[in-house]
Amino acid sequence: MIATYGHGTHNDFVLLFDPEGELSLTAEQVQRICNRKSGVGSDGVIRIVKQDGKWFMDYRNADGSIAEMCGNGIRLMARYLVERGHQGEGIFGINTRAGMRYLAVPAVDDISVNMGKAVIDDEYPEVAVTVGEKSWPGYNINVGNPHAVVFVDDLAEAGDLLTAPIVDPREAYPEGVNVEFVQVLPNGELAMRVHERGVGETQSCGTGTCAVALAATLQSKKSLPSHWIINPPGGRLVVDTDGHSNATLIGPAVLVKDVDVSKYL
């Protein structure tokens, strides 16, 4: 089977075009594809399916676990659909486990996606994140998937992020959590690092940047709507949040190459 490898701000994925839903992916197959030593190497796998006439993003983390939503991944999927002639450019929807998301996809340049609401969790609004001997208070934010966002003086304080940071209370995240470390830059922009559940540190996280935008708005005591330029290691993303905390993520998506994944399936 021929798949396509690409990335959004170097958060990378393998795309499997399976419109008829004929492919049944196992966690082991996803792990083999994503393995950076013996496989293609990526942060996740996106199976592109068509259900009831609508595109659906079946997203799997590198460890094979199922995830609700991926902001960089959905932009890459949209770029694939347009570049390969399966979908006309312009505004269209892609369904996810977190619900329908609408994108504005030009033939070239950045893609915008309405990510839905970024909201503070009502039951556990505040969390604590610990790395080594250091601990920080943080925000528990949901963007269709769970995030713990903390602000640090220096991103190096996050450590090597080879293992998941400790987040308390544990019961706030029964399915695991993405953890974002954020530094406010002198020019008012934000820099961030992220540990994604089921993956480890990634070069970018689309839903994570939306969580960071809401957290930064709360931290700075600004009011919505808000506009943030956010710099993960892999590049530059823009998040615009309206007065109802609906976030729009704007950034690039690049198809790199086609790859044969038959031996991993």
N, C-alpha and C positions, 0 to 999 in steps of 0.2 A: 504493500500500500504506500502510495506517495503522499507524504504530508508536507506541511510548510512551516518553516521556522521563522520567527520574527520577534520583535520586541516593541514595547512602549517605554521610552526612557530607560532602556536596558533591563527592564523587567521582562524576561523572555519566556516564550511559549512555543509549543508545538501544536499546530492546528490540524485536526483530522476532519476532512470534509465528508460527512456522512448524512446527507439530507434525508435519506430514507430510513435512517435509524437502524441500520443492519449490523452495526458493530457494537458488541457488548464488551466494554472495557473492564478489566479487573485492576485492582490496586497494584498487583505485581507487574502488569503490563505497563502501567503508568510509571512505576518506579524504574523499570528498565529503560523506558524512553527518556526519562528526565535525568538519569544518572550521568554526571558530567565526566566520568572516567570511562565508562563502557557503553554509554548510550549516546543519544543526540545531545543531551544536556540542556535543561531548561528548568524554570521555576514552576511550570505546570503544563498541563495538556488541556486543550479546548476542543471538544467534539462539537462540530457544527451540524445541527440537526434542524429539520423543518417539521414542526408539529402544528397540525390544524391550519396550515398555510402561513405560519409565522416562524421566523427564525428563532432558535433556542440555543443558548450557550450552556453546554454541559461542561462545567469547569472542574478540574481535579488538581489538587496540590501535588507537589513533587513526590510526596509520600503515598500518593494514591487516594487520600481522603477527599471527600466531596466538599466543595465550598459553595456558598450562596451566590457570590458576586465577585467580580474582579474588574476594577475600573480601567487598568491598562490593557487587560485582556480583551475586554469588550470593544475597545477602540481598535485593537489589532484585528479582531474578528470582522469588524465593520470594514476596515481597510481591505481585507481579503475579499469580502463579498463584492465590493465595488471594483477592485482591480481585476478580479477574475471574471467579471461580467455576470455574477449571480444576482446583483442588485444594483439599481441605478443610484447615482450619486444624489445627494440631497438629504432630506430628513426621513428617517425610517426607524422602526422599533426592533429591538431584539429582546426576547423574553429571557429571564434568568430565574434562578430559584428565589431571588429576592423580589421578583416582579418584573414588569415590563420597563425597559429603559429606552428612551428615544435619543437618537444621535443625529447630529448635523455633519455629514460626511462630504467634503469637497473632493474633487478629483485629485487634488494635491493639497499640501499644507495641513495644519492641525485639525484634529477632530474634536468636536464638542459632544459631551454626553451628559444628559440630565440624570444625575445619580440618585434622585429622590431625596428624602430628608435625612440629614445628619442630626441625630437626637441624643440627648443625655438619657441614660437608662434611669427609669424612675425608681426601681427597687434598690439599685446600687450605684448612685450617681458619682460617688467618689471611690477611688481605688488607690492602692499603693504598689509601686513597682520597685523591686529590689534587684540590684546587680552587685554581687560581692558584698561589701560592707556598706554600700550606699543605698539609700532608699529615698524615693520621691513621691509626693502626692500627685495623683493624676485624675484624669477625666475618663469616665466609662461611656463611650460613645458608640452608637450603632449606626452603620451606613448600609443596612442590609446584611452586614456581617459585623462582628464585635471588635472593638478597638480600645486599647488603654493608651492614653496620650499623656506624656510627662514632658516638662520643660527642664532643660539642663543648661548649665553655663558653657559646657564644652561637650560636643558630641562624642569625644573620646571616652567620656564617663560611662557610655553604654557598654564598654568592653568590646570583646571580639564578636559577641552575639552568635557564637557557635552553638550555644545552648539557649533555650528559652529563658528570658528573665522571669523571676518569681513575681506573680501578680496576686495580691490579696484584696478582697476575700476570694478564695478559690471558687466558691459557689456562684460567683457572679458570671463565670465563664465555663459552663458545663461542657461546651464543645471546643474549648480552647480560645485563644485570643491573639490578635495581631497587636504588637506593642511598638508605639512610635516614640522616639526621642527627638525633641525639638529644641533648636537654638534660634533665638531671635537675633538677626544680623543687624549691624549698625545702620544699614540702608532701609530697614523696616521689613525686608524680605525674611523668609524663614528657611532654615536648613534642617534636614531631618535624616534620621536613620530608622530602619524598621526591621523588626524580627517578625516574619510572617509564620503563623501556625502551619505546621506541616511542611515547611520549606527551610526556614532559617533566615539569615539576613539576605534581603534582596536589594537590588539597586534602585527600586522604586516600588510604590504601592498606590494605586489609584484611589481606592476607597480610603486608604490611610491618609492621603493628602486632604480628602474631604473632612475626615475626622479631625485632622490637624487644624484645618481652617476654622472649624467651629470652636475647637479648644482655644485657638489663638484669639478669636473674637471674645470669648468669655474671659480669658486671662488678661487681655488688654482693657476689658470693660468697655469695649466698643459696642455699638448697637448694630443689629442687622438692618439692611443688607451689608455685606462685607466683600472685600476683594483682596485676595492674597496671592502672592507669587511664592511658590514653594520649591525648594531645591533639594531633592533627594540626590544620592550619589550619581544616579544615572542621567540626570538632566534637569529640565525646568518645566514645571507644570503651573497652571493657573487655576484657581478655584474661586468662582463667584457664588456667593450665597445670598438668596433673597430674604425678604422679611419674614418668611415662614420656614427658614432653615433648609430650603431646597437647594442642593448644591449642584453646580454645573462644573464639570471637570474638562479642561481644555489642554490638549497636548498632542504630540506626534505619535504615529504608529508606522512601523517600518517592516515590510516583508523582506527577509534576507535571502532565503534560498529554499528550494524544495529538497526533501530528504526521503529516502526509502526507509520506512519503519517496519517493513514486513517481518524482519527477523526478531522484533521485539514483541510481536502480537501473537 
